[in-house]
Amino acid sequence: MEVTPNPHCGARTRAGDSCGNKAGFRTDHVGFGQCYLHGGATETGKKHAKAIRDDAFARILEMTDPALARIRALIDYAESEAVALSAARDILDRAGLGAKHVHEHTGPDGGPIPLDVRAGDLLDRARKLRSPAKAKPATRKKASATGKKASPPARGKAPAPKVDKAAGNIKPA
Ligand SMILES: [Zn+2]
């Protein structure tokens, strides 16, 4: 079975050219395989589309380690400081530690919160950012203590920052 990613259905039409419908058009596998007019909705068409999609994802996954290694090499060895800095920032952003995510946290008593930043914690934070609905609701001690409504920090600049479970109060960076 040929496994070639194609943004279009690509099936041969009676006119002799290839179908220009979007891949998987009007099927349950939009983006992969043939359109509904060219067998995309049949069991064979579904299997074919799944093979294309699985293959594409596998190849993307294969590239993540080399991509990270390349960025690491730029950080360590790039002749241009600007390139090295850009690569370093890219990694920090992807880890959720970019400048726009940096907040000052204080505990309920105003004291510091010990932060234990490990790879597992970063992964947990990344998952929470992807599904904010599942994240625990933020607690705003100051607002409840004074009875005033807390205005979101940095209004108009950026969306309100996400609050992790360790955060008591959040101040803009
Ligand atoms: Zn088609």
Residues whose N, C-alpha, C, O or C-beta is under 5 A from the ligand:
A	BS01	ZN	C9 A11 C19 N21 C35 L37 H38
